[in-house]
Amino acid sequence: QVQLVESGGGLVQPGGSLRLSCTASGSFSSINTMHWYRQAPGKQRELVAGFTRDGSPVYADSVKGRFTISRDNTKNTKNTVYLQMNSLKPEDTAVYYCTADIFTTTGAYEYDHWGQGTQVTVSS
């Protein structure tokens, strides 16, 4: 079992910043990669940012230059991923979800464990 808990969402004015965090916990061997998705009202869920297999960050075109994904690799917090969001726009308003692909304790690979999401609202 893997639990992903996001935090850091809230209400911010256009041009402002927020930093989202997502921490994975539970019974697993290791996390391979983590991503951020978002879903705005009436729209499909979309990938915002993530990591390729070699660890390079990737971003949706709509957030390039404004958002930064990072992963904490220190011993005690290596299961945490962040999303620094700057120059926020009203169209960034959405529920933001963290996902993780993991290796289980038995060596199996599991895709797409999801958190419960955190609301980000950009409005004046």
Salt bridges, closest charged atoms under 4 A:
GLU46 OE2 - ARG38 NE 2.64
ASP61 OD1 - LYS64 NZ 3.11
ASP92 OD1 - ARG38 NH1 2.97
ASP92 OD2 - ARG66 NH1 2.73
GLU110 OE1 - HIS113 NE2 2.68
